[in-house]
Amino acid sequence: MKGVAEVDDLRQRTESSLRRYVDLAQRLGLKADYRMSIGTEAVAEAERLCLAVAREFPNAIFFAGKLVFERESLFQRVLHNETAYQLQRRLQFAGLNSMVLPVRVLDEAKAAAAPAAA
């Protein structure tokens, strides 16, 4: 981030995306709301947010995504390897249910060459 304007832009884009997900869930007949936070330490900020949500919704289950790259570089391995598991460990020690789900990231060259599904 290079300045306050970029942080404000990130906040606005994130809130806009979250409102769209909430709107979709509500149209599907589900109760939905969102919470968000921006901080410098992702795991600590996510933990703080999850603990606040758990106080409001005692039976909450938390889901985190782990990026699984089809072709992983060392850079990706270092940056994306343990965040979801660190959060899961912290939440479990706090007595909260949490799950880590894989999020597949396909190789760009293969994805571009693949025919579109009809």
Buried (B, 14 or more C-beta within 10 A) or exposed (E): EEEEEEEEEEEEEBEEEBEEEBEEBEEEEEEBEEEEEEEEEEBEBBBEBBEEBBEEEEEBEBEBEBBEBEEBEEEEEEEBEEBBBBBBBBBEEEEBEBEBEEEEBEEEEEEEEEEEEE
